[in-house]
Amino acid sequence: QVQLQESGPGLVRPSGTLSLTCTVSRYSLSSGYYCGWIRQAPGEGLEWIGSLYHSGSSYYNPSLKSRVTMSVDTSKNQISLRMRSMKAADTAVYYCAMAAPHSPREAFDFWGQGALVTVSS
Amino acid sequence: DIQMTQSPSSLSASVGDRVTITCQASQDIRIHLNWYQQKPGKAPKLLIYDASNLQTGVPSRFSGSGSGTDFTFTISGLQPEDIATYYCQQYYNLLVSFGGGTKVEIK
């Protein structure tokens, strides 16, 4: 069973940059992946941030695209998220997720437990 | 952008009831739709993929149907452990979006 674990700072200053890492266990990303980041503001619904394909293609939520970069480091088996110019409205639980290995469908079968990020001075 | 309109936003039903949630896409997404269950404080869990396919290990009382712009998620016989918020998610055209969610409670 694939496992994902997010890590990063719980507190980010306004206008600062968020850097989160998702470490994948029990599966090698070098074998292929479809993964993504999703966030959830307190008491709100799910918001897609972006997705990465093994081909190297990345796609982002148009409303966040100008501030977001996602990448995969297969040597460390990690998925990363960087979000610039953070503001209070970006306070949320951030989830990394991925599709089942070698699955033809684009669904998020596996999820991390989530990382709470608070934007505050 | 494709907008997903999910309804109702909340519902209350009795144990054993049939529960139906609908999701409407702002344009044709064929069958590129998934359904997730999220319990409080937990990550979402995939229940249905490609509109009607039951994820391995998910009880058969959960089902999905639809194509194009209109989709339905059904719980045939609500159980106490089904208390959660349910989300539809489309993945047409390489971009993803979620519905607003439906909170299911026991009456």
Interface residues (C-beta under 8 A of the other chain):
Chain A: G36 I38 G45 L46 E47 W48 S51 S57 Y59 N61 P62 Y95 A97 R105 E106 A107 F108 D109 W111 G112 Q113 G114
Chain B: D1 H32 N34 Y36 Q38 A43 P44 K45 L46 Y49 D50 Q55 T85 Y87 Q89 Y91 L94 L95 V96 S97 F98 G99 G100 G101
